[in-house]
Amino acid sequence: MNNKFKIAVIGGGIAGSVIAEQLSTFDVKVSLFEERTSIVSGPPMCHLHTGGNLYRELSNENCIDLLTQSLKTQKYLEYAINSRPTIITIPTEDDGTPNTLIDRLELLKEEYCKIVFKDSTLALLGEPLNYYSTYSYDDCLKLALGNNQFNSNLSSIYSTFKIMDLSRLKFPIFSVKEFGINQFRISALLNYILLNRKNCTLKLSTSVTDIKKHLNTFSITCKKHDSKCKELEHFDYVINACGYKSALTDSMLGIFKNRILEFKASYLAFWEQKHKMPELIFHGKRSTVNGMGQLTPYCDGLFQIHCMCEGISLFKNGRTVSSKELFEIYPDSFLLNYENFENNTTEIKKLTIESIKFISKYIPSFSNAVFAGKPFYGIQQIPGKNPCLRTADVCFSIDGYATVEIVKISSAIQAAENIINKLKTEGHITSNNPLLTTNVTEKLSLKERKSLDIKAMNISKKRGYPSVIAKRYDI
Ligand SMILES: Cc1cc2nc3c(=O)[nH]c(=O)nc-3n(C[C@H](O)[C@H](O)[C@H](O)COP(=O)(O)OP(=O)(O)OC[C@H]3O[C@@H](n4cnc5c(N)ncnc54)[C@H](O)[C@@H]3O)c2cc1C
């Protein structure tokens, strides 16, 4: 056991946890260091972005990558998927035209067809030709009046047409197979799997404070929060998966790169509804008063609202850069924004009410929604200088060291795949990996799944959210 190739993964967010899980399917020894008390507890996540249709500004290439990576993630993390459609609309006050969305949706449909043709196990959004549907104004009126003679997936869409103010939207509008994903279920699942891997050590509440590179090895200094002493350990390979703090970890080895950091928040509201709702997107120009609005449904009338307007989900001084030239990794004005946010309950209530008002422009009855507690918030990091980049995975800057730089969670599996390929090329791992990109829940019994459901709810409660948020939401 002592001669095994030793890998340190620093950071137990989605990226580090997936990488540790995938690496520990090989004959290596993995240590996962996480300074918080549980894994996958970083910035929030609720969209799988299968095709990137929530962002009009993305390149087609980025959207295709998001489609491919999200399908692999959906297969891999099936337990954590919220399988419900997304309705995409363009409000009348926006400059955009719906027809420009059709070109991209067509492209994505073709790509989905190609992916499924190559690997039928990735046909996870149903029939490729039904990847998306369009609805004219007349369709919406007619379908809204119809009864429930359709399957529940479609009737949820038609019932939503009933409550939308159609006069505020441009037509056609679209429904697309972009699903949701649940952070608390991922946390419960990966924690359970990693604890059961004999060759993986999960070091929670442990901060890595220094890394030194030697000829062929690294020494890592870490400190467990309940201990006064620091510990020193040696590794053959180190993976920095520290999310927005990865610049600090890189700097321990004298590595500096350009990165964009953005502080964002989304709010929670309760709103009583008779029928299940799809995800709703109201496109708008980011950072303007009419920035994009997202309404994400959970079980039992809980909704998440994300309004990409300055002052609601995005903030003044909320975006910054870190670079070698500046060596000002996190300017104070930026960090203050983030660190003080959760304590400002009055401001949070005010922002929740503003986001309810924002959505009520398009769904008048949503004005009855009420504040449901602590918001989701965090810092999203984008490598390089392009603020529209949404797919990135891993960078190998020096021998034996990798920095993970995912923007969206679907890239975690790609980052793991690239690291594994690199380790194979370098001869550090030799066996084939039968588990790669398969569903990690596949072998779980019904009893284990039920126990994970309870664990996921407990995690959400511990983190200060309503436990219902951890329930699976399928239509
Ligand atoms: C408001 C908001 C909404 C978002 N919504 C979505 C969404 O719907 N879908 C989506 O795909 N993406 C979404 N994102 C982006 C997504 O949250 C990030 O891509 C993802 O969390 C990044 O994962 P990560 O593992 O790289 O980093 P993190 O989740 O930040 O994990 C890094 C971990 O490293 C640990 N760490 C750092 N330094 C050390 C150290 N020195 N020692 C030990 N541990 C350390 C941290 O405690 C942390 O747990 C959203 C981001 C924000 C801010």
The ligand as an SDF file (V2000), in Angstrom:
LIG
                    3D

 53 58  0  0  0  0  0  0  0  0999 V2000
  -24.6830   32.1590   -7.6350 C   0  0  0  0  0  0  0  0  0  0  0  0
  -24.0470   31.0590   -8.4530 C   0  0  0  0  0  0  0  0  0  0  0  0
  -24.8800   30.1620   -9.1290 C   0  0  0  0  0  0  0  0  0  0  0  0
  -24.3190   29.1320   -9.8890 C   0  0  0  0  0  0  0  0  0  0  0  0
  -25.1550   28.2610  -10.5240 N   0  0  0  0  0  0  0  0  0  0  0  0
  -24.6410   27.2620  -11.2610 C   0  0  0  0  0  0  0  0  0  0  0  0
  -25.5040   26.3390  -11.9180 C   0  0  0  0  0  0  0  0  0  0  0  0
  -26.7230   26.4180  -11.8220 O   0  0  0  0  0  0  0  0  0  0  0  0
  -24.9250   25.3510  -12.6700 N   0  0  0  0  0  0  0  0  0  0  0  0
  -23.5600   25.2310  -12.8030 C   0  0  0  0  0  0  0  0  0  0  0  0
  -23.1110   24.3380  -13.5180 O   0  0  0  0  0  0  0  0  0  0  0  0
  -22.7330   26.0840  -12.1590 N   0  0  0  0  0  0  0  0  0  0  0  0
  -23.2240   27.0850  -11.3940 C   0  0  0  0  0  0  0  0  0  0  0  0
  -22.3790   27.9550  -10.7500 N   0  0  0  0  0  0  0  0  0  0  0  0
  -20.9460   27.7080  -10.8460 C   0  0  0  0  0  0  0  0  0  0  0  0
  -20.5610   26.5630   -9.9100 C   0  0  0  0  0  0  0  0  0  0  0  0
  -21.0210   26.8360   -8.6220 O   0  0  0  0  0  0  0  0  0  0  0  0
  -19.0440   26.3870   -9.9250 C   0  0  0  0  0  0  0  0  0  0  0  0
  -18.6600   26.0530  -11.2150 O   0  0  0  0  0  0  0  0  0  0  0  0
  -18.5920   25.2400   -9.0710 C   0  0  0  0  0  0  0  0  0  0  0  0
  -19.0120   25.3510   -7.7580 O   0  0  0  0  0  0  0  0  0  0  0  0
  -17.0700   25.1860   -9.0780 C   0  0  0  0  0  0  0  0  0  0  0  0
  -16.7180   24.0290   -8.4380 O   0  0  0  0  0  0  0  0  0  0  0  0
  -15.2500   23.7980   -7.9060 P   0  0  0  0  0  0  0  0  0  0  0  0
  -15.2210   22.4440   -7.3370 O   0  0  0  0  0  0  0  0  0  0  0  0
  -14.2680   24.1410   -8.9770 O   0  0  0  0  0  0  0  0  0  0  0  0
  -15.0450   24.9160   -6.8060 O   0  0  0  0  0  0  0  0  0  0  0  0
  -15.7360   25.0550   -5.3500 P   0  0  0  0  0  0  0  0  0  0  0  0
  -17.0930   24.5090   -5.3540 O   0  0  0  0  0  0  0  0  0  0  0  0
  -15.5060   26.4640   -4.9310 O   0  0  0  0  0  0  0  0  0  0  0  0
  -14.8540   24.0950   -4.4620 O   0  0  0  0  0  0  0  0  0  0  0  0
  -13.5660   24.4440   -4.0210 C   0  0  0  0  0  0  0  0  0  0  0  0
  -13.3750   23.8480   -2.6500 C   0  0  0  0  0  0  0  0  0  0  0  0
  -12.0200   24.0190   -2.2610 O   0  0  0  0  0  0  0  0  0  0  0  0
  -11.9800   24.2560   -0.8710 C   0  0  0  0  0  0  0  0  0  0  0  0
  -10.6820   24.8970   -0.5920 N   0  0  0  0  0  0  0  0  0  0  0  0
  -10.2290   26.0690   -1.1010 C   0  0  0  0  0  0  0  0  0  0  0  0
   -8.9860   26.3210   -0.6480 N   0  0  0  0  0  0  0  0  0  0  0  0
   -8.6430   25.2750    0.1600 C   0  0  0  0  0  0  0  0  0  0  0  0
   -7.4820   24.9550    0.9300 C   0  0  0  0  0  0  0  0  0  0  0  0
   -6.4210   25.7460    0.9290 N   0  0  0  0  0  0  0  0  0  0  0  0
   -7.4890   23.8050    1.6460 N   0  0  0  0  0  0  0  0  0  0  0  0
   -8.5640   22.9760    1.6360 C   0  0  0  0  0  0  0  0  0  0  0  0
   -9.6900   23.2360    0.9310 N   0  0  0  0  0  0  0  0  0  0  0  0
   -9.7280   24.3690    0.1950 C   0  0  0  0  0  0  0  0  0  0  0  0
  -13.1840   25.1520   -0.6240 C   0  0  0  0  0  0  0  0  0  0  0  0
  -13.5950   25.1150    0.7240 O   0  0  0  0  0  0  0  0  0  0  0  0
  -14.2080   24.5590   -1.5810 C   0  0  0  0  0  0  0  0  0  0  0  0
  -15.0510   23.6090   -0.9580 O   0  0  0  0  0  0  0  0  0  0  0  0
  -22.8990   28.9930   -9.9780 C   0  0  0  0  0  0  0  0  0  0  0  0
  -22.0660   29.8800   -9.2870 C   0  0  0  0  0  0  0  0  0  0  0  0
  -22.6170   30.9050   -8.5300 C   0  0  0  0  0  0  0  0  0  0  0  0
  -21.6960   31.8250   -7.8100 C   0  0  0  0  0  0  0  0  0  0  0  0
  1  2  1  0
  2  3  1  0
  2 52  2  0
  3  4  2  0
  4  5  1  0
  4 50  1  0
  5  6  2  0
  6  7  1  0
  6 13  1  0
  7  8  2  0
  7  9  1  0
  9 10  1  0
 10 11  2  0
 10 12  1  0
 12 13  2  0
 13 14  1  0
 14 15  1  0
 14 50  1  0
 15 16  1  0
 16 17  1  0
 16 18  1  0
 18 19  1  0
 18 20  1  0
 20 21  1  0
 20 22  1  0
 22 23  1  0
 23 24  1  0
 24 25  2  0
 24 26  1  0
 24 27  1  0
 27 28  1  0
 28 29  2  0
 28 30  1  0
 28 31  1  0
 31 32  1  0
 32 33  1  0
 33 34  1  0
 33 48  1  0
 34 35  1  0
 35 36  1  0
 35 46  1  0
 36 37  1  0
 36 45  1  0
 37 38  2  0
 38 39  1  0
 39 40  1  0
 39 45  2  0
 40 41  1  0
 40 42  2  0
 42 43  1  0
 43 44  2  0
 44 45  1  0
 46 47  1  0
 46 48  1  0
 48 49  1  0
 50 51  2  0
 51 52  1  0
 52 53  1  0
M  END
$$$$
